[in-house]
Amino acid sequence: MHLKGRDFIVANEYSIVDISAWGWLDRAPRVLPGDTDPLQAFPNLQRWFRAIDSRLAVVKARAVGKDHAFKKEMDEETRRALFPSNYAKAAS
């Protein structure tokens, strides 16, 4: 009900509250898997999410890293980078 007739969560302008809430709701399909949109039962929230999701800054942020081939194998170099405390420091 809070978002009924409103474009933003707090006040009348886009704020860090909207940014933060959008980030959490973006994960809703992963947390609440199913055949339907997890926000379907909440039309005002769904409308608000779609409006924030269509902002140019969000579109640009979603594109970051799309053209980068990320390493997928867990080799020795990767283990050392992820878990440096498991390896003794080299003598200098």
N, C-alpha and C positions, 0 to 999 in steps of 0.2 A: 504494500500500500504506500510506502514511503516514496516510491518513484513515480506514482501515478501523477501525470501532468508535469513531471519534472524531467529535465535533461541531464542533471548531475546529482550526485548523492548529497553534497554539501553546498549550500548557497546556490548561486546562479551561474557559476562558472566551473570549468574543468579544473580539477585539483589533484593533488597527490592521492587523495582518497579514491578518486575514480581510477587512477592509474593502478593503485594497489589492488583494489577490488577486481578490476578487469583481469589482472594477472592471476588471481586465484580462480576466478570463474572460467578463465581460458582452460584450466585444467579439469573442469567438471566432467567432460566426456571420459577422461582417463580414470577418474575416481568413481564415477557413477556410470559404468558402461551399460549399454543397452541399445536397443534399436531406435529409440527416440531421443530427441534433444533433451538433455537433463534440465534445461531451463523452460521447457514447454509448459509446465504447470505454473510458471511465473511470468506472465506476458509482459509486465512492466520491466522486470529484470532482463528478460530476453531482448526487448526493444532497446533498453539502455546499453546492454552488452554489444549488440550489433552496431549501434551508433558509435560507441567508443572504438570497436574493432575496425570500423571503416575509416577512422581518422588517418590522414596521410602519415603521421609519425608511426603509427602502429603498422601500417602497410610496409613502410621502410624498415622498421625493426624486424618484422617477420622475414624480410628478404636477406638480412645479414647472415652470411655463412652458407647460403644456398649454393653458391658457386665454388665452394671450397670442398675438396675431397678430404674428409677427416679420416685419420688412421683408425683402423678397426681391429688390428691384431694386438694381442697383449704379449709383447716380446720383452726382452730384458731392458731395453731402453725405456719402454713405457713403465715397467715396474719401478725402475729407479726414479723416474719423474713423479710417479704417483705416491710412492712410499719411500722417500729418501731416508727416513729414520731407520729403515730395515737394513741399510747398507753403511758399512764403516766408511768414514771419510778417508780419502786418499792422503797419504803422507806428503807434505810439501817440501 
